[in-house]
């Protein structure tokens, strides 16, 4: 099996090829659980004797019968495990996640508190820390094991680290994100009020970087501060109270909260006054998940506070229109609670431009038309969060510069910096970005000629380098995956001649990371049908903006992730990650802990922490807080934590492990995209009479792994006719279980999903390119009246690309043949119906 498909060992397989392994895992889990039960107080009386078992046969038989009925019923389910299923956003799950789910279910702990989840709460923290790391947020420091490590531990506690926990899904995660954004936005009003009422001096940093005395600001200026400044404001207010009232450090926390509770803007009084005085607004694109409006309802913000921003032709939020809406809201004295960027829209898999949104936030923070403001940035990455695993791993560490492509770029940068101009200009036909090894041999040979001009030891060492030595270096670097030696040596020598841009040579930029992922996610795609043949190289992301947006998740304030989607774990398993763990103080409404050792150093303890021992002989005591105070959900299943924990251990969240599954998915998506894109040309070659054409909703490749398309009668320019044809075709790619029909899926060759675009969420301008390419007439009025019905393929199945590459079975060719038959049958059905109506 090729290295790129070794992840198949983690899955059951489309034909249960790894079925025996899963059975062994399940047997070992059940056997161990049985053993655990038998050996707890083994002298206790056995409740059910062999004779009792015989008496209980009827009940046991009934259980077996009902179980078999359930299994038979379940066989009517959609075969989401199959590579022929490209419908909704779910697929097969890993065996590790299934085994972890079963193990956790058998023990049935409640992860609301360590008292009921003594083991599994820690497992949740461990796997959630992996999610934090994948997203790019800081991970809480590990509790020290020895007293001597506490000084370093306390310093780490003063820094920023994240907080992540599991939820039942993305809906709860999005609600929690806006729950926190609301209190972080309005909380400074209470501090401002408390400082003015009690004459407490406290300075704050404005979004433009200037520091001002809090009492001198207007309430609108207070609302404008950055989210992180608001988060740290609580701890700094406790310090200010301690100074003002000359209180002991420990006593100042209670006093601080008493002053905040006395304010008319206190969070404990609710948010009616805040929202009445400063009406909230949240901005998100029209492609937003319905959970955003639901969150606004639940939080008392009201659905009307959610303003939809128009989409561009790529189904991404239009940042220019976003800016104009924010500026308008600020002029209207509304409180901009936040902007929600989507990394993988539900309908199209589109990724909003985080780079542009972050640039816009910086622009607003600097000030625009005397309006200075900041906002909470939440990323709904329920779908696209796991794509960031492609940006993690040893290939991306700046200490090694391991990527060959990156090394080639740096060699070329050295050439351009030092040897592109006289007196050291070297002329060669070699391209250092392509022929790096040969180029270095040439470069060293030229350096040999100049060695007398330098007295550097490094220069004399390099001057003695031969071609064989260079080959040896490359061989060593390939094994050790470290190319930094080359750059160090070159820079050490070249600086004798001219100052080099050394700082940029060893810094890995966002562009470098995207280029590395593009190199990793590249392939050669062949579309061959009869006499038609097209071969082309592809890469993901095709648009570097998508890669930058995925990488820049680390700059958001909160991120929603759904492991039960692209994490390939069973339902329910969602997650919410916050960049700053200190948000937990606001949810619980408690003051942070201040050390007595250093009065002006605020120490924030993560949910799992260690108490410093009183004696060097004692070990630190590690404790974990209950989750209940910090989560919307109370009781939470430990099975989800066990499932995700085992999954992340078996398939780490980096490029070489989980990233391989993501790579397989996005490349398979490009295969399907190219087949649909070229199908009209195939029809031109193979069909005597062209009856229809395929149309893609975006002229560019998908941002992630969803393909939105449709079929259109040839020469037909009516949206109504388009909708009718696609609705019939869709029925041929689904089963009617959703309508209550007891149909089985065995004879269904492929599965698609569908959606309908309407003018409220998808303005006509966003679809103008599609309408014009499709030749629709009067589309403005027709679209407003009926919307447009589209077909959608979700290509997340891990088996599709291996079947193409390793077994030569191209399911997408089979899919296009089936699509062709379905369209012709649908057109005949419409024609028969039309004739029948005429004859009435």
Secondary structure, DSSP 8 states (H G I E B T S, - for coil): --GGGGGGGGB--TT-TTHHHHHHHHHHHHHHHHHHHHTTTTTS--SS-HHHHHHTHHHHHHHHHHHHHHHHHHTTS--TTSTTB-SSS----BHHHHHHHHHHHHHT-BTT-TTT-TTHHHHHHHHHHHHHHHHT--------SSGGGHHHHHHHHTS---EEEEESSHHHHHHHHHHHHHHHHHHHHHHHHHHHHHT---EEE-TTS-EEEGGGS-HHHHHTS-HHHHHHHHHHHHHHHHHHHT--HHHHHHHHHHHHHTSTT-GGG-SHHHHHHS-EEEEEETT--THHHHHHHHTTS-GGGEEEE-B-TTS-B-HHHHHHHHHHHHHTT-EEEEEEEEBS-TTT--B--HHHHHHHHHHHHH-BTTB----EEEEEETTTGGGGGGG-SGGG-TTT---HHHHHHHHHHHHHHHSSSTTS----S--TTT-HHHHHHHHHHHHHHHGGG---HHHHHHHT--HHHHHHHHHHHHHHT--HHHHHHHHHHHTTTS---HHHHT---HHHHHHHHHHHTEEEEEEEETTEEEEEEEES-SSHHHHHHHHGGGGSSEEEE-TTTTT---SS-EEEEES-TTHHHHHHT---EE-SSSTT-EE---SEEEE--SSTTS--EEEE--SGGG-S-SS-BHHHHHHHHHHHHHS-SSTTTHHHHHHHHHHHHHHHHHHHHHHHHHHHHH-SS--EEEEES-SS--SSSEEEEEEEETT---HHHHHHHHHHHHHHTS-GGGGT----STT---B-EEEEE-TTTS-GGGGHHHHHHHT-SSHHHHHHHH-EEEEEEE---TTHHHHHHHS---HHHHHHHHHHHHHHHHHHHHHHHHHHHHH-
